[in-house]
Amino acid sequence: MITKREFYIDGTWVAPLVAKDCPVIDPSTEEVCAVISLGSEADTDAAVAAAKAAFPGWAATPPAERRRLVEGILEQYTLRKAEMAQAISIEMGAPIDMARDDQAECLPWHLKNFLKAFDHMEWIRPLGPHAPGTMIALEPIGVVGLITPWNWPMNQVTLKVIPALLAGCTCVLKPSEEAPLSSMLFAEFCHDAGIPAGVFNLVNGDGAGVGRGCPATRMSR
């Protein structure tokens, strides 16, 4: 039995403020394969506070440095891709070859493409030929709340987290409580890649709990 009751907040794994266990079911066996915790509004607030505190520093980090750190997530995946495939296989009940060759590979596929696009970004550019002295600056918006579904979990997590980090935003991720194991491993990748504390946070929970706390309107409080 896999036990993953902690949340990743402000660069460390922390216990939920109020214990509330949630079984994770392996659909291929219909048996419990793991136990996680469901977060509360207070857990969400703690993650948002950490992300807000980290935002000024991350937004001011030079794009090249943000790129280097995000590329480190890809390096961690390369080192531990067998673990990612296994996590996806368990939480989704997927055949291991599908989890390894299709599901898990969404992470490097999308991350590499985001890096290619990133290299062509003009963070400060003229408004146009008619106003060459008027400049447009692309700036991060702030803290973003990211909610991802159970199906194709690494696909959705990568599509949301990676561009947010590259843009200079900080994140609070709520993965599906039905398929949380791969996202928790992704949090380990972020930590081991050196993503600064508070820049990426993960709180497990259901839609009525943590999910209600993750919209952008709440993040801007």
C-alpha positions in Angstrom: 0.0 0.0 0.0 1.3 3.4 -1.0 0.9 6.1 1.6 1.2 9.8 0.4 -0.7 11.9 2.9 1.5 15.1 2.7 1.2 18.1 0.5 4.0 20.0 -1.2 3.9 23.6 0.1 6.7 26.2 0.1 9.4 23.7 -0.9 8.7 21.0 1.6 6.3 18.1 2.2 3.8 19.0 5.0 1.0 17.2 6.8 -2.6 18.4 6.1 -3.9 20.7 8.8 -6.8 18.5 9.3 -6.4 14.8 8.6 -8.8 13.4 6.0 -7.8 10.2 4.3 -8.8 9.4 0.8 -8.3 6.0 -0.8 -7.0 5.8 -4.4 -8.5 2.9 -6.4 -6.6 1.0 -9.0 -9.3 0.6 -11.7 -7.7 -2.5 -13.1 -8.3 -4.4 -9.8 -10.9 -2.1 -8.1 -8.8 -2.4 -5.0 -7.2 0.4 -2.9 -3.7 1.0 -4.1 -2.8 4.2 -2.1 -4.0 6.5 0.5 -3.7 10.3 0.2 -5.1 13.2 2.1 -7.9 15.6 1.0 -6.9 19.2 1.8 -9.1 21.9 3.3 -9.5 25.6 2.7 -6.8 26.2 5.2 -4.3 24.0 3.3 -5.2 25.9 0.1 -4.6 29.2 1.8 -1.2 28.1 3.0 -0.2 27.0 -0.5 -1.5 30.3 -2.0 0.3 32.3 0.6 3.6 30.5 -0.2 3.0 31.1 -3.9 2.3 34.8 -3.4 5.4 35.2 -1.3 7.5 33.5 -3.9 6.0 35.4 -6.9 8.1 38.6 -6.8 11.4 36.8 -6.8 10.3 34.3 -9.5 8.9 37.0 -11.7 12.2 38.9 -11.5 14.3 35.8 -12.3 15.9 36.2 -15.7 14.1 34.2 -18.4 17.3 32.2 -19.1 17.5 31.1 -15.5 13.8 30.1 -15.4 14.5 28.1 -18.6 17.4 26.3 -16.9 15.4 25.4 -13.9 12.5 24.1 -15.9 14.8 22.1 -18.1 15.9 20.5 -14.8 12.4 19.0 -14.5 13.0 17.2 -17.8 16.3 15.9 -16.5 14.6 14.5 -13.4 12.0 12.8 -15.5 14.7 11.2 -17.6 16.3 9.8 -14.4 13.0 8.5 -13.0 10.7 7.8 -16.0 10.2 4.2 -15.0 8.7 5.5 -11.7 6.4 7.8 -13.5 5.2 5.1 -15.7 4.5 2.9 -12.7 2.6 5.6 -10.9 0.4 6.3 -13.9 -0.2 2.6 -14.4 -1.3 2.1 -10.8 -3.5 5.2 -10.5 -5.2 4.7 -13.9 -5.2 1.0 -14.2 -3.4 1.4 -17.5 -1.2 -1.3 -19.0 2.4 -0.5 -18.2 3.5 -0.2 -21.8 0.8 2.4 -22.4 1.7 4.2 -19.2 5.4 4.2 -20.2 5.2 4.9 -23.9 2.1 7.1 -24.3 1.1 8.6 -20.9 4.4 9.4 -19.2 6.0 10.5 -22.5 3.6 13.5 -22.6 5.9 15.2 -20.1 9.0 15.3 -22.2 7.1 15.9 -25.4 5.3 19.0 -24.2 8.1 20.3 -22.1 10.6 20.2 -25.0 8.1 22.0 -27.2 7.5 24.7 -24.6 11.2 25.2 -24.4 11.4 25.6 -28.2 8.6 28.2 -28.1 10.2 29.9 -25.1 13.4 30.5 -27.1 11.5 32.6 -29.6 9.6 34.7 -27.0 10.2 38.5 -27.2 9.7 39.7 -23.7 10.0 43.3 -24.7 9.2 44.3 -28.2 8.0 47.4 -30.2 4.3 47.9 -30.6 4.8 47.9 -34.4 6.4 49.7 -37.3 4.1 52.6 -36.7 5.3 53.1 -33.1 8.8 51.8 -32.9 9.4 53.7 -29.7 6.4 52.3 -27.9 7.2 49.0 -26.3 5.2 46.0 -25.1 6.5 44.1 -22.2 5.3 40.5 -21.4 5.0 40.1 -17.7 3.7 37.2 -15.5 0.2 37.7 -14.1 0.8 36.3 -10.6 -0.2 33.1 -8.8 -2.2 30.6 -10.9 -4.4 27.8 -9.6 -4.2 24.7 -11.7 -6.8 21.9 -11.6 -6.1 18.8 -13.6 -8.3 15.7 -14.4 -7.7 12.0 -13.8 -7.3 11.1 -17.5 -3.9 11.7 -19.1 -2.6 13.2 -15.9 0.9 14.1 -17.0 -0.4 15.5 -20.2 -2.6 18.0 -18.4 -0.1 18.8 -15.6 2.7 19.5 -18.1 0.5 21.6 -20.3 -0.5 23.8 -17.3 2.5 23.9 -15.0 5.4 24.3 -17.5 4.2 27.4 -19.4 3.2 29.0 -16.1 6.6 28.5 -14.7 8.4 29.7 -17.8 6.3 32.8 -17.9 7.3 33.7 -14.4 4.1 32.7 -12.6 3.9 30.7 -9.4 1.6 27.8 -9.1 -0.8 25.9 -6.9 -1.7 22.5 -8.4 -4.7 20.4 -7.4 -4.5 17.2 -9.3 -7.4 14.8 -9.5 -7.8 12.9 -6.2 -8.5 9.8 -8.3 -5.1 9.9 -10.0 -2.7 11.9 -7.8 0.4 9.7 -7.7 2.0 10.9 -10.9 1.5 14.5 -9.9 3.1 14.0 -6.5 6.1 12.4 -8.3 6.1 15.5 -10.6 6.4 17.7 -7.4 9.5 15.7 -6.5 10.9 16.4 -9.9 10.3 20.1 -9.3 12.0 20.0 -5.9 15.0 18.0 -7.1 15.4 20.3 -10.2 15.9 23.2 -7.8 12.6 25.1 -8.4 12.6 27.7 -5.6 10.4 27.2 -2.6 6.9 28.4 -3.1 7.1 28.6 -6.9 5.3 25.3 -7.3 2.9 23.9 -4.7 0.6 20.9 -4.7 -2.4 20.3 -2.5 -4.6 17.2 -3.0 -8.3 17.5 -2.5 -11.7 17.2 -4.1 -13.7 19.7 -6.1 -15.8 20.9 -3.2 -12.8 21.5 -1.0 -9.5 22.5 -2.6 -11.0 22.8 -6.0 -13.2 25.7 -4.8 -10.1 27.5 -3.5 -8.1 27.3 -6.8 -9.9 29.7 -9.2 -7.9 32.8 -10.3 -10.4 35.0 -8.5 -9.4 33.5 -5.2 -5.7 33.5 -6.0 -5.8 37.3 -6.3 -7.2 37.8 -2.9 
